[in-house]
Amino acid sequence: MASTASEAPVPTLVPLQRWIIGFAQGSIFFAEYMMSLIAVEFFTMRLVQSSEYDYPTIMIDPTLSALVGGFKMVVLCAYFFARYRNKMEYQWLALYRLLFHPIALLLVGYHLLVFGLMIFFAEGHDVLFPPPLVTTKEGVISYYALFEYLIFSPFREEVIFRGLLYDILSRRLRSEPVLASPLTTSLIVNFLFALSHVINMAFTHFSGEYIALQIIVGFVIGVVFSELSYATRSLASSMLVHSFNNCLAIFEKTTEAVSRPMLPYVLTIVLYSVIAWYLNRVTQEEEQAFKAQSTVVASTSPPLKKEESKKTK
């Protein structure tokens, strides 16, 4: 007997189409983030120009630097919270839960060790004092840049990428088998996160070599940040490691191509790749155990009687 049209199976998407859906939605979010970031930057510049202060004065004043940098961060995060408030579960944004994964503390120790080795083996041009990224041309510490790299940038990027975007994509792609894995979702999120460093070509004097390193390393460490956030249901671990990573990066010379040792970058990529694999494996085992337990509970639960089912309706 021929099957009717209503009985025809619903066509399913092939894996490539599912990836396209994920990248398409993520790219829309990414484009909106980049445009918003540029808009907030120019809006802040106009506010500063209309005030009695100028940027050179703000950069060396810790109070003004905190106010201006904090204003940019709050405006950008508030916009995305309001924009996507109906598309999130907020489980990734539990900022009040200061849950630090043991691996996060391990990575903090690793970055401190690498920093010590870089100083020990430096020849005077790879690691500089005072830190070139947070030092003005006059040799004065720029509190504006210091707060941006150590506080505002880690907070903003973790909330926007490992918080909002990860939450939105994980819900949107949850029903798609190939994108159900947290690792697969984080690959999309952190590809876009790494790509966001291209904006440094417009607002900084970073060399092309250094921006390329930012993109490559940023993608790998971003995957681990996502896994840490997923494992703890908190952004505290990723913010901590992100801040320490930036803390070490401010000591590098980035305004021109220099002969820098590549071993620390290679070690970082390898270590973070292994950790990403390990965290994803642990997550998959936990999810499989939870599904197995749920199946057992569902199979052993007695069916509801008709009267009870009516009461529950």
ABEGO torsion letter per residue (X at the ends): XBBBAAABBBBBBBAAAAAAAAAAAAAAAAAAAAAAAAAAAAAAAAAAAABABBAAAAAABAAAAAAAAAAAAAAAAAAAAAAAAAABAGAAABAABBBBBAAAAAAAAAAAAAAAAAAAABAGAABBOBBAAABBAAGBBBAAAAAAAAAAAAAAAAAAAABAAAAAAAAAAAABAAAABAAAAAAAAAAAAAAAAAAAAAABABBAAAAAAAAAAAAAAAAAAAAAAAAAGBAAAAAAAAAAAAAAAAABBAABBBBBBAAAAAAAAAAAAAAAAAAAAAAAAAAAAAAAAAAAAAAABBBBBAAAAAAAX
